[in-house]
Amino acid sequence: MSAQAVRADPWLRRYRAARSGAVRLVCFPHAGGAANFYLPFSRQLSPTVETLAVQYPGRHDRLAEPPARSLAELADGVVAELADVEEDGCGPLVLFGHSMGAVVAFEVARRLERDPLALIVSACRAPSRLRAGSVHLRDDGGVLAELRRLGGTAGDLLGNEELLKMFLPTVRADYAALAAYTEPEPVTPPLACPITVMAGDSDPVVPVDEALAWAQFTTGGFTSEIFPGGHFYLTSCADQVTESVLRMVKGHGG
């Protein structure tokens, strides 16, 4: 199967087929990120796991749509689509979110009628440790400086003025939505599904101890895996990350 995504619905992209009944790993991108960020995951996890990558509005084939104004808006849209996906007899869901996507995945888990098999949060402070950021208030140069610091944006994009004109408003909107997010009230009850934290040991924006604070948000078990690297450790440690995801899926009965 080619790398061309199958458009399962407005929100989800499927790049590789999986065996019948396979666990579905629903992957949520970071601020400014798009579904194709998870194409390598899809290649490495197929056919044991079926990867569904979330496509937020305002990017790639949804470029004509305005970006979401809040993380709740993103979560509500994904939950509505997952309700349709779950009707087709698929296996259980595991949610995986990186950076901003971790918070969106958490909000999706809170909204689902059926608990996911597990929630994996990557490179993200726990909701109780989030701080209102100001990246969205910076000028274009300031936003670009943050993207370069984190290291997750392709250099050819950062050097293309025409693409940046389309890309920066979406990035700014994502950072604004993240800055406006507040810890859900009431904080309890926590999720019933297990949570696994993944983090880079030299992440410049997410200290490991603040990532480990996710433990308070579940009664279903908590584990963590720390990898060498920064905020986008999962690109430099791709093989180790996918091995960990496969191990978790199998450990949870997938």
C-alpha positions as CSV (number, residue, x, y, z in Angstrom):
1,M,0.0,0.0,0.0
2,S,1.4,3.4,-0.9
3,A,2.0,6.2,1.5
4,Q,-1.1,8.0,0.3
5,A,-3.5,8.2,3.2
6,V,-7.0,6.7,3.0
7,R,-9.4,9.4,4.2
8,A,-11.5,7.5,6.7
9,D,-13.5,10.6,7.5
10,P,-12.8,14.3,7.9
11,W,-10.6,13.8,11.0
12,L,-8.7,10.5,10.5
13,R,-6.1,9.3,8.1
14,R,-5.1,5.7,7.6
15,Y,-1.8,5.0,5.8
16,R,-1.4,1.2,6.2
17,A,-3.7,-1.7,6.5
18,A,-3.8,-3.9,9.5
19,R,-5.1,-7.4,10.3
20,S,-8.7,-7.8,11.2
21,G,-9.5,-6.8,14.8
22,A,-6.1,-5.2,15.4
23,V,-5.8,-2.5,18.0
24,R,-6.3,0.9,16.6
25,L,-3.7,3.5,17.7
26,V,-5.3,7.0,17.3
27,C,-2.4,9.5,17.1
28,F,-2.8,13.2,17.9
29,P,-0.2,15.7,16.4
30,H,1.6,18.5,18.2
31,A,0.9,22.2,17.7
32,G,1.3,23.0,14.0
33,G,1.6,19.3,13.3
34,A,-0.4,17.2,10.8
35,A,-1.5,13.6,10.3
36,N,1.5,12.7,8.2
37,F,3.8,13.2,11.2
38,Y,2.7,9.7,12.1
39,L,3.4,8.0,8.8
40,P,6.6,6.4,10.1
41,F,4.5,5.0,13.0
42,S,2.0,3.5,10.6
43,R,4.8,1.8,8.6
44,Q,6.5,0.3,11.6
45,L,3.4,-0.8,13.5
46,S,1.4,-2.3,10.6
47,P,0.0,-5.0,10.5
48,T,0.0,-5.6,14.2
49,V,-1.5,-2.2,15.0
50,E,-3.7,0.0,12.8
51,T,-2.6,3.6,13.0
52,L,-5.2,6.3,12.6
53,A,-3.7,9.8,12.5
54,V,-5.8,12.8,13.4
55,Q,-5.9,15.6,10.9
56,Y,-6.8,18.9,12.6
57,P,-8.6,21.5,10.6
58,G,-6.4,24.3,9.0
59,R,-3.7,22.1,7.5
60,H,-2.9,20.0,4.4
61,D,-6.2,18.7,2.9
62,R,-8.2,20.7,5.5
63,L,-6.3,23.9,4.8
64,A,-9.4,25.8,3.7
65,E,-11.0,25.2,7.2
66,P,-10.3,27.6,10.0
67,P,-8.1,26.2,12.8
68,A,-9.9,25.1,16.0
69,R,-10.4,27.8,18.6
70,S,-9.9,25.4,21.6
71,L,-8.7,22.0,22.4
72,A,-12.2,21.1,23.4
73,E,-13.3,21.8,19.9
74,L,-10.7,19.4,18.6
75,A,-11.6,16.7,21.1
76,D,-15.3,17.0,20.3
77,G,-14.6,16.6,16.6
78,V,-12.5,13.5,17.0
79,V,-15.0,11.9,19.5
80,A,-17.8,12.3,17.0
81,E,-15.7,10.5,14.3
82,L,-14.5,7.8,16.6
83,A,-18.1,7.0,17.4
84,D,-18.6,6.0,13.7
85,V,-15.3,4.1,13.6
86,E,-16.1,2.0,16.6
87,E,-19.3,0.8,14.9
88,D,-17.4,-1.1,12.2
89,G,-16.3,-3.9,14.6
90,C,-12.7,-2.7,15.1
91,G,-10.5,-3.7,17.9
92,P,-10.0,-1.6,21.0
93,L,-8.6,1.9,20.9
94,V,-5.3,3.2,22.2
95,L,-4.8,7.0,22.2
96,F,-1.4,8.5,21.6
97,G,-0.7,12.2,21.7
98,H,2.5,14.2,21.4
99,S,2.9,17.6,23.0
100,M,-0.3,19.5,22.5
101,G,-1.8,16.3,21.0
102,A,-1.4,14.6,24.4
103,V,-3.9,17.1,26.0
104,V,-6.3,16.6,23.1
105,A,-6.0,12.8,23.5
106,F,-6.7,13.2,27.2
107,E,-9.8,15.2,26.5
108,V,-10.9,12.6,24.0
109,A,-10.5,9.9,26.5
110,R,-12.6,11.8,29.0
111,R,-15.4,12.1,26.5
112,L,-15.5,8.6,25.1
113,E,-18.4,6.4,26.1
114,R,-16.2,3.4,26.2
115,D,-12.8,3.7,27.9
116,P,-9.8,3.3,25.6
117,L,-7.5,0.4,26.2
118,A,-4.8,2.9,27.2
119,L,-3.7,6.6,26.9
120,I,-0.1,7.3,25.9
121,V,1.0,10.9,26.5
122,S,4.3,12.1,25.0
123,A,6.4,15.2,25.7
124,C,3.7,17.0,27.7
125,R,3.2,18.3,31.2
126,A,0.3,16.9,33.1
127,P,-2.8,19.2,33.0
128,S,-2.2,20.2,36.6
129,R,1.3,21.5,35.6
130,L,0.4,23.3,32.3
131,R,1.2,27.0,32.2
132,A,-0.4,29.6,30.0
133,G,2.1,30.2,27.2
134,S,2.7,33.3,25.1
135,V,4.1,31.9,21.9
136,H,1.0,32.9,20.0
137,L,1.5,36.5,21.0
138,R,5.0,36.7,19.5
139,D,5.8,38.1,16.1
140,D,6.5,35.7,13.2
141,G,10.2,35.7,14.0
142,G,9.5,34.7,17.6
143,V,7.2,31.9,16.6
144,L,9.8,30.6,14.2
145,A,12.5,30.8,16.9
146,E,10.3,28.6,19.1
147,L,9.8,26.0,16.3
148,R,13.5,25.9,15.7
149,R,14.2,25.5,19.4
150,L,11.9,22.5,19.6
151,G,13.3,21.0,16.4
152,G,10.2,19.3,15.1
153,T,9.6,21.3,11.9
154,A,11.2,20.5,8.6
155,G,14.0,23.0,7.7
156,D,12.7,23.3,4.1
157,L,9.4,24.6,5.5
158,L,11.0,27.1,7.8
159,G,13.0,28.5,4.9
160,N,10.0,28.8,2.5
161,E,8.3,32.2,2.8
162,E,5.3,31.2,0.7
163,L,4.6,28.1,2.8
164,L,5.2,30.0,6.1
165,K,2.4,32.4,5.2
166,M,0.0,29.5,5.2
167,F,1.6,27.6,8.1
168,L,2.2,30.3,10.7
169,P,-1.5,31.3,11.3
170,T,-2.3,27.6,12.1
171,V,0.7,27.3,14.4
172,R,-0.3,30.5,16.2
173,A,-3.9,29.3,16.5
174,D,-2.8,26.0,18.0
175,Y,-0.6,27.7,20.6
176,A,-3.5,30.1,21.4
177,A,-5.8,27.1,22.0
178,L,-3.2,25.4,24.2
179,A,-2.6,28.6,26.2
180,A,-6.3,28.9,26.8
181,Y,-6.7,25.4,28.1
182,T,-7.3,25.0,31.8
183,E,-7.2,21.9,34.0
184,P,-10.7,20.2,33.8
185,E,-13.0,20.7,36.7
186,P,-13.6,18.7,38.7
187,V,-10.1,17.1,38.4
188,T,-11.6,13.8,39.7
189,P,-12.6,11.2,38.9
190,P,-9.4,10.3,37.0
191,L,-9.5,8.1,33.9
192,A,-10.1,4.4,34.5
193,C,-7.7,3.4,31.7
194,P,-3.9,3.2,32.2
195,I,-1.7,6.1,31.3
196,T,1.9,5.8,30.0
197,V,4.1,8.9,29.9
198,M,6.9,9.1,27.3
199,A,9.4,11.9,27.5
200,G,12.8,13.1,26.4
201,D,15.4,13.4,29.1
202,S,16.6,16.8,27.7
203,D,13.3,18.3,26.6
204,P,13.7,22.1,26.9
205,V,10.0,22.7,27.7
206,V,8.8,19.6,29.5
207,P,10.8,18.7,32.6
208,V,10.5,15.0,33.3
209,D,9.0,15.5,36.8
210,E,6.2,17.6,35.3
211,A,5.4,14.9,32.8
212,L,5.3,12.3,35.5
213,A,2.6,14.3,37.2
214,W,0.2,12.5,34.8
215,A,0.1,9.7,37.4
216,Q,-2.7,11.6,39.3
217,F,-5.0,11.4,36.3
218,T,-5.6,7.6,36.3
219,T,-6.7,4.8,38.6
220,G,-5.9,2.2,35.9
221,G,-2.2,2.0,36.3
222,F,0.7,4.3,35.4
223,T,4.0,3.7,33.7
224,S,6.7,5.9,32.2
225,E,9.5,5.6,29.7
226,I,12.2,8.2,29.4
227,F,14.2,8.4,26.2
228,P,17.4,10.3,25.3
229,G,16.6,13.5,23.4
230,G,14.6,16.7,23.4
231,H,11.0,17.6,22.7
232,F,10.9,15.5,19.5
233,Y,12.9,12.6,20.9
234,L,10.4,10.3,19.2
235,T,11.8,11.1,15.8
236,S,15.4,10.3,16.8
237,C,14.3,7.3,18.9
238,A,11.7,6.1,16.5
239,D,12.6,2.4,16.7
240,Q,12.6,2.4,20.5
241,V,9.3,4.2,20.7
242,T,7.5,1.9,18.3
243,E,8.9,-1.1,20.2
244,S,7.5,0.4,23.4
245,V,4.1,1.0,21.8
246,L,4.0,-2.6,20.6
247,R,5.0,-3.9,24.0
248,M,2.3,-1.8,25.7
249,V,-0.4,-2.9,23.2
250,K,0.5,-6.6,23.9
251,G,0.7,-6.0,27.6
252,H,-2.8,-4.6,27.6
253,G,-4.2,-7.5,25.8
254,G,-4.0,-6.2,22.2
